[in-house]
Amino acid sequence: MSHSRFRRGAVRALAATAALFTLASGVAGCAGSSDTATTGDGKTVLRYQGWAGDVGFHELAEDLGYYDKIKLEWVGDTTSGPQDIQSAATGDIEFGSAFNGAVVKLNAAGAPITSVLSSYGADAGEYTGYFVLDGSPIRSARDLIGKKVGMNTLGAHHEFLVREWLATQGLTQDEIKQVELTVVPPVNNETALREGQIDVAAINGIYRETAQERGGIRPLFTDRDLFGAFSYGTYVVRDDFLAKNKDAVADFVQGTARAIRWTQVTPRDEVVARLKSIIDRRGRNESDEAIDYWRSSGIPIAGAVIQEKELQTWIDWLVRNGELDEGKLTATDLYTNEYNPYANGTFQPESGPDGEVLEGQK
């Protein structure tokens, strides 16, 4: 699912992240340049980028038959969340997903995008741990001064979270700058830690679980330690596409929200079997091994309804770090729950994927 995006190729991701802000200034001029395609039976085609070996909630929604007015078109795999939303902003695809800090930054750069529902987060089953070796003398944030922290990419979830943790532990901005953040491909992060090339490794998903199975490491902290169960990313669409295709966006949001809800209330084994079946049937020459490590949706809110604090947290973070002028953005300017059936009155907030009352709610 989308929450496991951190395992993608970090070298390409770094390039994408660096390009994010250089291209952002041209986003407004490019947005809306693409034409909207339709199928023979009148459905609006939504182009998107995928992840090798993973299934997006939107792909699950289509497989479950939750869309009535749209048809998804896979155009290839993305390299990172920032690259994905950049492609959405420039009109190369119709929607993308990324860490909310990156979404805020792209908005601040003038990109005409709106968040329409959450796409990943941390809960009891899904989280990112910042691991050290069992014998490491590192026990506190202050011990990290002058040390290296390996992560999949810069400018996204792992960087924001480690810098936030250092700040909450009392380090000054000058001290935080002395912690070296370095890009390590997710597949190599554990090895880099064990060989002493880095002092801390940010690991999640299949990489976290297999590393813990091998032993000899311990978490210094996790993203759950900072905010508890929390949604960290959102799906975004271009504002001009939303204005011209409200029915299509509404169908995308309702179907994807219901698919997320399906994973939240369906037994794990059934979810895993369905995700593997999708990968096996779509013929992209990819492994479904990572699906064995699927634990939960990672999204703590029923139907992925966006909470104001999930975006405002990163607006405040950027202001505090001198990367955004105070008052330039507010969270309510960046998202809408208008099309989410779990927020607009169509369904009861805690109901099932078809709006049904679940056992225990009766």
N, C-alpha and C positions, 0 to 999 in steps of 0.2 A: 504494500500500500504506500501511499505517498509519504508516510512518516519515515520510511526507511531510505529516504533520498540521500542520506549522508554517506552511503557506501559507493557513490559514483566516482568516476575518475576525477581526481583532484587537480591534475595538471590542467586539463581543459577547463575545469571549473574556475581555477584561478584566472585564466585568461578571460573567461566570461565575466567574472566579477569585476576585473579591471576595466572591461569594456563597458560595464553597466553605466557608469557615470559619464564616460566620454560620449556615449551614444545618447544619453538621456536628453541632452540639450536639443537633439534633433528629433526627438520622439514626437513632439506635437506636430511637426510638419509632416511626418510620415503617417501618423495615425489615420486610419480610415481610408487608406489608399486601396485596400483590397475590396473586391466585390464579394457579396454574400452569395454563396451557391445554394442551390436547392436540389433535392432528389426528384425523380420522376413522379413520386406521389406527394410532392409538396413539402417535404421536411427540410428544415434549414440545416445545412452542413456546418458543423463546428470542427475546425481543424485544431489538432493538439499535438503536443510532444509527449512521448512516453518515457518509461524507464525500463531498461533491459532487466529481465528477471523479476519484475515487480508488476503489480496490477493497481492502477489508480482507482479511486472510488468511482470516478465517472465511467471507467471501463466496466466496473462491476455493475453500475446502474444500468448500463445498456444491456449487459448480459442478463440482468434480472427482469428486463422488459419494463423499466420504469420511465422511459422517455416516450412521449407521444408525438412531439413536434420537431424533434431534432435527430440528426444522424451524425455520429462521430466519425472523423477521418484522421487516422494516425499519419503524421507526416515524417516521423523519425523519432529518435530518442534525444532528449535534452542532456545537457552537461551539468546543470546546476539549477537551483531555484531562481537565482538572479537572472540567469540566461533565459529561463522559461518565461518570466514575467516581462522581460525586455522584449522578447519575441511577440508576446501578446500586445504590448504597448505599440510596437511598430507595425502591427497588422499582419505579421507573418502567420499567426495563429489567432484563434478567437478567445482562448482563455489560457491562463497559466497559473502556477502556484509557487509560493516561496515563503520563506520566513518573514514575519511581519515587520521586522526591522528593515529588511530589504524593500518591502512594499512601501514603508513610510519614506525611505530614502528616494525611491523612484518617484513617488508622489511629490516630494519636496523639490525634485529636479524638474518638475513641470509635466510629468507624464500623465495623460488623461486616462486614469484607470480607477476602477472601483472594486473593492473587495465585496464578494457576495455570499460566501460561507467559508467556514474554517476548513482546513485541509489536512492538518496534522497537529500533534501536540504530545504531551507527556501525561501518562496515567500510571496505574498500578502495574500494567504489563509492558509499557513501552516508554523508554527514557534513554537519555544519554548520560554515561558516566565518564568522569575525568579520572583516569586510573594512574596509579603509580605502582612501582614494584613493592612487594611485601617488605623488603629490607630497606626501602628508601627512607632517608631521614626527613623527607618532606611530610609535614603533619599539618601545616597551616598555610594560609594565603601568603603570609610574610616569607615563608620558606621558599616561595616561588620566585622571589626577586633574583634576577640573573639566571633563571632556569628557562628551559625550552618546553613549550606546550605544542604538541602535534595535533593538527586538525585537518579535516577534509578540504576546507577552503576558507578564505578570509572574507570578511564583509557579510557574514551570514550567522546562522544560529550559534555555532560553536564559539566564534569569536565574541559575539555579543554576550553570551552567557558567562564565559570565563571572565570577561572584563567586569560584568555586573557583580559576579561573586567576589572578585578582588576588591571592588568598591565597598560592597556590603561588609566585608571583613576589616575595613578600616584603612586600606591602602590609599595613599594620595595618588593623584594623576601622574605625578613624576615617578612614583614607585611602580605604578602599573605599567608605565612605558618601559620599565626595565625587565618586564617579563616578556620573553621572546616568543611570539606566536609564529609557528612555522607550518607550512603546508606539507602534509604527508598523505599520499594516496591511502584511502581507507583500508585497502587490502594489505598495506605494509605497516600500518600504524602500530599494531601489537609487536611486530618484529623490531621496529625502530625503538620501542620502549624497552624491550627485553635486551637489546644489544647496546643500550646506553646512548643511542643517538639523540633521543629526546628524554625529558624527565617526566612528562605527563602525556597521556594519550587520551584524546576525546573519542570514545567508542560507543556505538549503539548497535541495535539490531543483531544480525547474525554474527558480526564481528565481536560484539560485547559478550554474547553468550558462549561462543566457542573459546574466547580468551579466558573467560571465567572457568570454563570446564577444564582447561589446561592448568589453571591455578597459578599461584605465585604473584598475583596482583591484587590490589585493593582499591576501592573508589576513594578518592580524596573528597569529592563531592559529586552530586548529580544535579541535573536541571530540576528535578522534582524537589530537591532541597531548597531551591530558591523560591519557587512559586507554587509548589504542590502540583496537583493536577491542573493543567493549564494548556490552552490551545495556542500554538506558536506560529501557525502559518495560515494563509487564506488563499482561496481561489480569487483571481482578479479577471475582469473583462474590461475592454476599452469602453470609455464613456460614449463614443459615437456609435459603437456597435450596439450598446445597450439601448441608446435612444431610438435606434432604427429597428431593433429586433427584440422588443420587450417580451414577446410571447416565447421566443426561442430561449432567451436568458432565463425566463421564469420556469420553463420546462427543464432546462439544465439544472437549475438550483433545486427544484422540487425533487427531481429524480436522484440527483447526487446526495441530497440530504437524506432521502429515504434509504439509499444504499448504505450510507454511513450508519444510519439507525439500524439497518439490518445486521451489520457487523457487530453492533453494540448489544443486540439482544439474541443473537443466534449462537448456538453452541460452537466453540472454537473449532472442533473437528469438521463441522459442516462448512464453516467459513474457509478453512484451509483447503478442503476438497474442492470447493467452488473456484477458489483463486487458482489452484493448480490446473483445474480443467480449462480455465480461460487461457492460461499460458500455453498449455498443450495444444489447444485448438487454433490459436492465432498464427502459428507457423512463422515465428520470428527467429528461429534457431537460437534459443536462449535456455538457460537452466532454470528450473523451478525450485532449486535447493533452498533458497532463502525463505521460501514460503513456509518451510517446516518450522521456522523460528518466529512465525507470526504469533503474537500473543494477544493483541487487542487493537482497537482502532486508534488508540492514542489520543482520541478526542473525548474529553470528559463531559461535554454538553450534548444532550440529546439532539440529534439532527444537525449538529455542527453549527448551531446558531452563534453568531459572532457576539462577543461581549465587548463593550467599549474599552475596558481596561486592557484587553489583549492587544490593542493598537496604541492606546494612550501611554502604556508602559514604555514603549520604544520611542514614541515622540518625546517623552520626558527624558529618556536616556540620551537621545541625541542632543537635546537642548543642554543637558547637564554636562555633556562631553564637548560642547562647543561646536557641534556639527550641524546644528539647526537653530535658526533664530526663534526665540521664544514668541509664541503667538502666531507663528506662520501657519501652523497646521493644528487642527484638533481632530480627535479620532472620529467624531461624528461626521466629519467631512469626507472620510475615506471609505466608509462601508455602508451597506444597506442590508437589512434582513427582510425587506419587503416581499421577496419572492420565496422565502423559506417557510414551508407549511407548518413548521414547529414554532414559528414566531409570529406569523400573520393571522392566526386564528383558524386556519384550515384544519389543523390537527391540535389535539391537546398536547402540551409541551413534552410530556413523557410517554406519549402513545407509541405504538409500533410502526413499522415501515409502511403499513397501509392505513394508518390512523386509528388502528384498533386499540381498544383498552387492553393493556397487558395484565397477565396474572399478577396479583399483588396490588393492582390499582383498583380492582373491582370492589 
